[in-house]
């Protein structure tokens, strides 16, 4: 059973999400919040597996709420839901530590799959927006990245792990990485896990950010 906290300033939107999540046995809605500060308080109190987070809300917005929830170090993972296409708000939410984002018009099965994935520790990006997300990183991160090329976390990677990190930064799936490097998907999964551990990333999205920050990936590459 995956516990969920719904955060949205629109009562009807919260009701719709609750109706969907209550209709399946795998999820349990443990609470609702109408703004960011309430979300932070309830996340600390209820410790949900997943927080469904709206971005634009009065008062504390979803970005700051995400930052505070992640900084608290609890197990809760944040899945951003937005009516907007990829923009600086979603980019900032990912920077703040969100484990992914979907558009609010996603199909019910996509939302449920996203919740399962995030709860399991994976990252979720709306498929139609992945490439645009990478271009947004390219626009906002200067050539060469913002991180130090001498970052000791890079030095801890093997040559193969560095290749895997670059591939993650390009948005490749495990299947695509396996095909390109002639590896089994289970081997790729092991490599990905080691890369995330060594660079201190919670999930693949944070690894993408790391790769861009250190100039290892650009959207036009490969």
C-alpha positions as CSV (number, residue, x, y, z in Angstrom):
1,X,0.0,0.0,0.0
2,X,1.4,3.4,-1.1
3,X,0.4,6.3,1.1
4,X,-0.3,9.6,-0.7
5,X,-0.6,13.3,0.4
6,X,-2.5,15.4,-2.2
7,X,-1.4,19.1,-2.4
8,X,-3.5,21.4,-4.6
9,X,-5.1,24.8,-4.0
10,X,-8.2,23.7,-6.0
11,X,-10.7,21.7,-4.0
12,X,-12.2,20.1,-7.1
13,X,-8.8,19.0,-8.3
14,X,-8.0,17.4,-4.9
15,X,-11.4,15.7,-5.0
16,X,-10.7,14.2,-8.4
17,X,-7.3,12.9,-7.4
18,X,-8.8,11.4,-4.2
19,X,-11.6,9.7,-6.1
20,X,-9.1,8.1,-8.4
21,X,-6.7,7.0,-5.7
22,X,-9.5,5.7,-3.5
23,X,-10.8,3.6,-6.4
24,X,-7.7,1.3,-6.3
25,X,-6.4,-0.9,-3.5
26,X,-2.7,0.0,-4.0
27,X,-3.0,3.6,-2.8
28,X,-4.3,5.3,0.3
29,X,-4.8,9.0,0.6
30,X,-3.7,10.0,4.1
31,X,-4.2,13.7,3.8
32,X,-4.8,16.8,1.7
33,X,-3.2,20.3,1.7
34,X,-4.3,23.5,0.0
35,X,-1.0,25.3,0.0
36,X,2.7,24.8,0.5
37,X,3.1,25.5,4.2
38,X,0.3,23.1,5.0
39,X,2.0,20.5,2.7
40,X,5.3,20.8,4.6
41,X,3.5,20.4,8.0
42,X,1.4,17.4,6.9
43,X,4.3,15.7,5.2
44,X,6.2,15.8,8.4
45,X,3.2,14.7,10.4
46,X,1.9,11.9,8.1
47,X,5.2,10.8,6.4
48,X,3.5,9.7,3.2
49,X,5.3,7.7,0.6
50,X,4.4,10.1,-2.2
51,X,3.4,13.8,-2.2
52,X,1.4,14.8,-5.3
53,X,2.5,18.5,-5.5
54,X,0.9,21.3,-7.4
55,X,3.4,24.0,-8.5
56,X,1.5,27.3,-8.4
57,X,-0.3,28.0,-5.2
58,X,-0.9,31.1,-3.1
59,X,1.5,31.7,-0.3
60,X,4.3,29.1,-0.3
61,X,4.4,27.5,-3.7
62,X,5.1,23.9,-4.6
63,X,8.7,24.6,-5.4
64,X,9.6,25.8,-1.9
65,X,7.3,23.2,-0.3
66,X,9.2,20.5,-2.3
67,X,12.6,21.9,-1.2
68,X,11.6,21.8,2.5
69,X,10.0,18.4,2.3
70,X,13.1,16.9,0.6
71,X,15.5,18.8,3.0
72,X,13.7,17.3,6.0
73,X,15.2,14.0,5.0
74,X,12.1,11.9,5.4
75,X,11.1,9.1,3.1
76,X,8.5,11.1,1.3
77,X,9.1,11.6,-2.5
78,X,7.5,14.4,-4.4
79,X,5.7,14.0,-7.8
80,X,4.9,17.4,-9.3
81,X,1.6,17.7,-11.2
82,X,1.1,20.8,-13.4
83,X,-1.3,22.1,-16.0
84,X,1.7,23.8,-17.6
85,X,4.2,22.4,-20.1
86,X,7.8,22.3,-19.0
87,X,8.8,25.7,-17.8
88,X,11.1,27.3,-15.3
89,X,8.7,26.3,-12.5
90,X,9.0,22.6,-13.2
91,X,12.8,23.0,-13.7
92,X,13.0,24.6,-10.3
93,X,10.9,21.9,-8.7
94,X,13.3,19.2,-10.0
95,X,16.2,21.3,-8.7
96,X,14.5,21.4,-5.4
97,X,14.5,17.6,-5.3
98,X,11.2,16.4,-6.8
99,X,11.3,12.9,-8.1
100,X,9.4,13.7,-11.3
101,X,6.5,15.5,-12.9
102,X,3.4,14.7,-14.9
103,X,0.9,16.9,-16.5
104,X,-2.5,17.0,-14.8
105,X,-4.2,15.8,-18.0
106,X,-2.2,12.5,-17.8
107,X,-4.4,9.4,-18.1
108,X,-5.4,7.8,-14.8
109,X,-3.2,4.8,-15.5
110,X,-0.2,7.1,-16.1
111,X,-0.7,8.8,-12.8
112,X,-1.0,5.5,-10.9
113,X,2.1,4.2,-12.7
114,X,3.9,7.4,-11.8
115,X,3.0,7.1,-8.1
116,X,4.2,3.4,-8.1
117,X,7.5,4.4,-9.7
118,X,8.2,7.3,-7.4
119,X,7.4,5.2,-4.4
120,X,9.8,2.6,-5.6
121,X,12.6,5.1,-5.8
122,X,12.5,5.7,-9.6
123,X,12.1,9.0,-11.4
124,X,9.1,10.0,-13.5
125,X,9.1,12.4,-16.4
126,X,6.0,12.8,-18.6
127,X,7.2,11.0,-21.8
128,X,6.0,13.8,-24.1
129,X,8.1,16.3,-22.2
130,X,11.4,14.5,-21.7
131,X,13.2,16.0,-24.7
132,X,11.9,19.4,-23.9
133,X,13.1,19.1,-20.4
134,X,16.6,18.3,-21.7
135,X,16.5,21.4,-23.9
136,X,15.4,23.5,-20.9
137,X,18.5,22.2,-19.0
138,X,20.6,23.2,-22.0
139,X,19.1,26.7,-22.0
140,X,19.5,27.4,-18.3
141,X,22.9,25.7,-17.8
142,X,25.9,27.4,-19.5
143,X,28.2,25.5,-21.8
144,X,30.6,23.4,-19.7
145,X,28.1,23.3,-16.8
146,X,28.2,24.9,-13.4
147,X,29.9,22.2,-11.4
148,X,33.6,21.7,-11.0
149,X,35.2,19.2,-13.4
150,X,37.4,18.2,-10.5
151,X,34.4,17.2,-8.4
152,X,35.5,14.1,-6.4
153,X,32.3,12.4,-7.2
154,X,33.3,12.3,-10.8
155,X,36.6,10.8,-9.9
156,X,34.9,8.0,-8.0
157,X,33.2,6.8,-11.2
158,X,34.7,4.0,-13.3
159,X,35.0,4.7,-17.0
160,X,31.9,2.6,-17.6
161,X,30.0,4.4,-14.9
162,X,30.9,7.7,-16.4
163,X,29.6,6.5,-19.8
164,X,26.3,5.4,-18.0
165,X,26.0,8.8,-16.4
166,X,26.4,10.6,-19.7
167,X,23.7,8.3,-21.2
168,X,21.4,9.1,-18.3
169,X,22.0,12.8,-18.9
170,X,20.9,12.3,-22.5
171,X,17.6,10.9,-21.4
172,X,18.3,7.3,-22.4
173,X,16.3,4.5,-20.9
174,X,17.9,1.4,-19.4
175,X,16.9,-0.5,-22.6
176,X,18.6,2.1,-24.8
177,X,21.7,2.1,-22.7
178,X,21.8,-1.7,-22.8
179,X,21.5,-1.7,-26.6
180,X,24.1,1.0,-27.1
181,X,26.7,-0.7,-24.8
182,X,25.8,-4.3,-25.5
183,X,24.9,-5.0,-21.9
184,X,22.0,-6.8,-20.3
185,X,19.3,-4.5,-18.7
186,X,20.1,-6.1,-15.3
187,X,23.7,-5.1,-15.7
188,X,22.7,-1.6,-16.7
189,X,20.4,-1.3,-13.7
190,X,23.3,-2.3,-11.4
191,X,25.5,0.3,-13.0
192,X,22.8,3.0,-12.7
193,X,22.4,2.2,-9.0
194,X,26.2,2.6,-8.4
195,X,26.3,5.8,-10.3
196,X,23.4,7.3,-8.3
197,X,25.1,6.2,-5.1
198,X,28.5,7.6,-6.0
199,X,27.2,11.0,-7.0
200,X,24.7,11.2,-4.2
201,X,21.6,11.4,-6.4
202,X,18.2,10.3,-5.2
203,X,17.0,9.2,-8.6
204,X,17.7,9.6,-12.4
205,X,16.4,13.1,-12.6
206,X,18.9,14.3,-10.1
207,X,21.6,12.4,-12.1
208,X,20.5,14.3,-15.2
209,X,20.9,17.6,-13.3
210,X,24.3,16.5,-12.1
211,X,25.4,15.5,-15.7
212,X,24.3,18.9,-17.1
213,X,25.9,20.8,-14.2
214,X,29.2,19.2,-15.0
215,X,29.0,19.6,-18.7
216,X,28.7,15.9,-19.5
217,X,25.5,16.0,-21.4
218,X,23.8,18.2,-24.0
219,X,20.4,17.5,-25.7
220,X,21.8,17.3,-29.2
221,X,24.5,14.8,-28.2
222,X,24.1,11.2,-29.4
